[in-house]
Amino acid sequence: MLGLPEMMVYDQYAPLELHSQAMPWGDARDLVLESYRAIDTQFGALATEFFDRRWIDAEPRDGKRGGAYCSYPTPKLHAWILCSYTGTPRDVMTVAHELGHGLHAMLSRKQTLFNYHSTLPLAETASVFGEMVVFDRLVQRETDPRIRLNMLAGKIEDSFATVYRQNVLTRFEQSVFSAREDGRLTSRQLGDLWIAANRAYYGDSVTLTDGYRWGWSYIPHFIHTPFYCYAYVFGQLLVLALYRMYKEEGQSFVPRFTELLARGGSDTPEALLRPLGIDITDASFWQKGLVELEGLVSQAQVLAASLYPRPE
Ligand SMILES: [Zn+2]
């Protein structure tokens, strides 16, 4: 689709053509609220409060810090959201994402300060779920197949980066710590282990450059929070599987999902997920998440085949 004879590692996140028009803030608000209302009236009401009570700082301004986050320091205070909205589909989903954190926080306010924040693997549950609901709506509304493909490609890249690539990082870390038992490691050995872990993922689909041997050195988690990256895999795949359950079971899924969020960090992920009928040691549950991902890939493949026919 990019028209490249050889796909290099630095090409993998190159965007397809961008055609989408900027969505005004008011339309983004309506779309996000519509999506949360479609999940449940309580979700809709809580989300509305964030907009009506001006708990979202979305205006881009000189001197404002970048990025996006939701702050919810204690259960005594409501949550606040910071982002800088510029009207891209990605920004719409960022608002949906941060709002998911906000709803998660508001629902778990009945917990004590110590149980209020969810544990790391469950921290992205509401945010990524809300993002998926808004994403599906955005894709459905889009009439231009090129923009639809562009949006799907972005979502697939993000999901692969989380579900598979964070696994590569974790496998690399495991191999480093196990090799370290036999002695100190040189940067050359670290590079070898890094390339080996990445080869297993990319196979022959992407060419890794010589400079990529140093790729391990730009991941701050390896130094500051060792063995953190698995939580991204767990969280993303969990939400994809939960989203699949929601699509299969419909509204009857929502009360159990709400209760999961309301319990904050009051128990282990395993115990918190059990009332939803989920056994996290059962591979077939995780498979649901991969099936959801497969669905995105097939949609993209159908669009790509018609928009970018093979030369020959
Ligand atoms: Zn998040």
Residues whose N, C-alpha, C, O or C-beta is under 5 A from the ligand:
A	BS01	ZN	E124 S127
